[in-house]
Amino acid sequence: MPRFKIKIQYDGTGFSGWQLQKKDRTIQGEIEAALKILNEGQIIRIHGAGRTDTGVHSTGQIAHFDFQTDLDSCELKEAINGNLPRDIRIMECIVVPAEFHARFSATQRHYLYRCRMDNFLLDRNYTWDTGPMDFNILNEAAQSIIGNHDFTSFSKNNEDLDHRHCIIRDSFWNEDGAVVNYHVSANRFLHHMVRYLVGTMVEVSRGKYKLERYKNLIDHPVENVQIYKAPPRGLVLTQVDYD
């Protein structure tokens, strides 16, 4: 049976995250509902590269599914999109080898977090209104996490994990007018990790949390520490890499 890989964009504002839920609207649920229509009422399970939270967006989520169809990849993409709501769109669809897995074959994931310093109303679902921040301090904090670190201090507790180490490849902030963007890429991310990092870096830049204390949490990780978590609306999964 052919295995398809799809690249997905979505506005996460109206969703309770990626993962399928019984009652709430989710990205996985909407795509599986669209595929069910194409498969004569039979469920086709899809597997995503990452489980984004409620309110988190994506321009590059990857998923795979197995489906026996006479449609080619382009026709299948258009058929799925024809049954999806306006806040989800399949951007690419290709056939991949049977051993490909959207989550376990991934080598690197990229996230963007967008902050605004001017409280622009029309961006309210896509940015965090932080007010003024010290850009130099933001980047000093961002640079300190590059490399292999234990991010216990910056993640939601999960006893099922063997370890909480992540290898950070890139971590930096850039300014675009009133918008300040945080870019981070790693081999993997822990639950809520990017939001905890962003929230704490922003408070460091505003003088509400000491930079030395922040760096100490990276060098000497501890559980259940008092830190800050950014809201989900500014977070975007932008890209997933594969060998």
C-alpha positions in Angstrom: 0.0 0.0 0.0 1.4 3.4 -0.9 2.7 5.7 1.9 2.1 9.4 1.4 4.0 12.3 3.1 2.2 15.6 3.4 3.3 19.1 4.4 0.6 21.0 6.2 0.0 24.6 7.1 -2.6 25.5 9.7 -3.8 28.4 11.8 -4.0 26.9 15.2 -6.3 29.5 16.7 -9.5 27.5 16.5 -8.0 24.1 17.3 -7.3 22.1 20.5 -3.9 21.2 19.2 -2.7 18.5 16.7 -3.6 15.3 18.5 -7.0 13.5 17.9 -9.5 14.1 20.6 -13.0 12.7 21.1 -14.9 16.0 21.4 -12.6 18.9 20.6 -11.6 20.1 17.1 -8.0 19.1 16.2 -5.7 19.2 13.2 -5.3 15.4 13.1 -9.1 15.0 13.4 -9.9 17.3 10.5 -7.4 15.7 8.2 -8.6 12.2 9.1 -12.2 13.3 8.5 -11.2 14.5 5.0 -9.4 11.3 4.2 -12.4 9.3 5.5 -14.6 10.9 2.9 -12.1 9.9 0.2 -11.9 6.3 1.6 -15.6 5.5 1.5 -16.1 6.0 5.2 -13.1 4.0 6.4 -10.7 5.7 8.8 -7.1 6.4 7.7 -4.8 7.2 10.6 -2.2 9.9 10.0 1.0 10.3 12.0 2.5 13.8 12.6 6.1 14.9 13.1 5.1 16.8 16.2 2.1 17.3 18.4 1.5 21.0 18.5 -0.5 22.4 21.4 -3.8 24.4 21.4 -3.3 27.7 19.6 0.0 26.8 18.0 0.4 27.3 14.3 2.4 25.6 11.5 3.8 26.4 8.1 5.7 23.1 7.8 4.1 20.3 9.8 4.8 16.9 8.3 2.6 13.8 8.5 2.3 10.4 6.7 -0.4 7.9 6.1 -1.0 4.7 4.0 -3.8 4.8 1.4 -4.6 2.7 -1.6 -5.9 5.1 -4.3 -6.0 5.6 -8.0 -5.2 9.3 -7.5 -1.7 10.6 -8.1 0.0 12.8 -5.4 -1.2 16.1 -6.9 -4.8 14.9 -7.3 -4.8 13.5 -3.8 -3.6 16.8 -2.4 -6.4 18.7 -4.1 -8.9 16.1 -3.1 -7.9 16.4 0.6 -7.9 20.2 0.5 -11.4 20.1 -1.0 -12.7 18.5 2.2 -10.7 20.6 4.7 -11.8 23.8 6.5 -10.1 27.1 5.5 -7.7 27.1 8.4 -5.9 23.9 7.3 -4.2 23.4 4.0 -2.1 20.6 2.5 0.9 22.2 0.7 2.7 19.2 -0.6 1.9 15.5 -1.1 4.4 12.9 -2.3 4.8 9.1 -2.2 7.6 7.9 0.2 9.2 4.6 1.1 7.3 2.3 3.4 9.9 2.7 6.1 9.5 6.5 6.3 7.9 7.8 9.5 7.0 11.5 10.0 8.1 11.5 13.6 10.8 8.9 14.0 12.6 9.6 10.7 12.9 13.4 11.5 16.4 14.7 12.1 15.7 18.3 13.0 12.7 20.5 13.8 12.5 24.3 13.5 10.3 26.6 15.4 9.6 30.4 15.2 8.2 32.4 18.0 6.8 35.9 17.2 6.6 38.8 19.7 5.3 42.3 19.1 6.3 45.4 21.0 3.5 47.7 19.7 0.3 45.8 20.6 -0.9 45.6 17.0 -4.5 44.4 17.2 -4.8 42.4 13.9 -1.8 40.2 14.9 -3.3 39.3 18.3 -3.7 35.6 17.4 -0.2 35.2 16.0 2.1 37.2 18.3 2.7 37.8 22.0 2.4 41.5 22.9 5.5 41.8 25.1 6.2 45.5 25.1 9.8 46.8 25.0 12.6 44.3 25.4 16.4 44.4 25.5 17.4 42.7 22.2 21.1 42.2 23.3 20.0 40.3 26.4 17.6 38.2 24.4 20.3 37.0 22.2 22.8 36.4 25.0 20.1 34.2 26.6 19.4 32.5 23.3 23.0 31.7 22.6 23.5 30.0 25.9 21.4 27.0 25.0 23.2 26.0 21.8 24.6 22.5 22.1 23.6 19.4 24.0 21.7 20.3 27.2 19.3 18.8 29.7 16.1 20.9 29.5 14.4 19.5 32.5 14.1 23.0 33.9 12.2 24.1 30.7 9.7 21.4 30.1 6.6 19.8 31.4 7.3 16.8 33.6 7.0 13.5 31.6 8.1 10.4 33.5 7.9 8.3 30.3 11.0 10.0 28.8 14.4 8.2 29.1 16.2 11.5 29.1 15.5 15.2 28.6 18.6 16.1 26.5 18.1 18.1 23.3 20.8 19.2 20.8 20.1 22.8 19.9 21.6 23.7 16.5 20.4 27.3 16.2 19.0 29.8 18.7 18.7 33.5 18.0 16.4 36.5 17.9 16.0 39.0 15.1 14.1 42.3 14.8 11.7 43.1 12.0 10.3 46.5 12.8 8.0 46.1 15.9 8.1 42.3 15.6 10.9 40.4 17.4 11.3 36.8 16.2 12.9 33.9 18.0 14.3 31.1 15.9 15.3 27.7 17.3 16.1 24.4 15.8 17.0 21.1 17.4 16.9 17.3 17.0 13.9 17.2 19.3 11.9 19.4 21.7 10.2 18.6 25.0 6.6 19.4 25.9 6.2 23.2 26.2 10.0 23.6 26.0 10.0 26.4 23.4 7.3 28.3 25.3 9.1 28.0 28.6 12.4 29.2 27.0 10.7 32.2 25.2 8.7 33.2 28.3 11.8 33.1 30.6 14.1 34.9 28.0 11.5 37.7 27.6 11.3 38.2 31.4 15.1 38.2 31.6 15.2 40.9 28.9 12.6 42.9 30.9 14.6 42.7 34.1 12.1 40.5 35.9 14.3 37.4 35.9 18.1 37.4 36.3 20.2 36.2 33.4 22.6 34.3 35.7 19.7 32.4 37.2 18.4 31.5 33.7 21.8 30.2 32.7 22.1 28.2 35.9 18.9 26.4 35.1 20.5 25.2 31.8 23.8 24.2 33.5 22.1 22.7 36.6 18.6 21.5 35.6 15.9 21.0 38.2 12.3 20.0 38.1 9.3 22.2 39.0 11.3 25.4 39.0 9.5 28.7 38.9 9.9 30.1 35.4 7.7 31.8 32.8 5.8 30.3 29.8 4.9 32.2 26.7 1.4 32.0 25.3 0.9 29.5 22.4 -0.3 32.0 19.9 3.1 33.2 18.9 4.6 29.8 18.2 4.9 28.3 14.7 6.3 24.9 13.7 8.1 26.1 10.5 10.0 23.1 9.2 10.9 19.4 9.8 14.1 18.0 8.3 14.8 14.4 7.1 17.9 12.7 5.7 
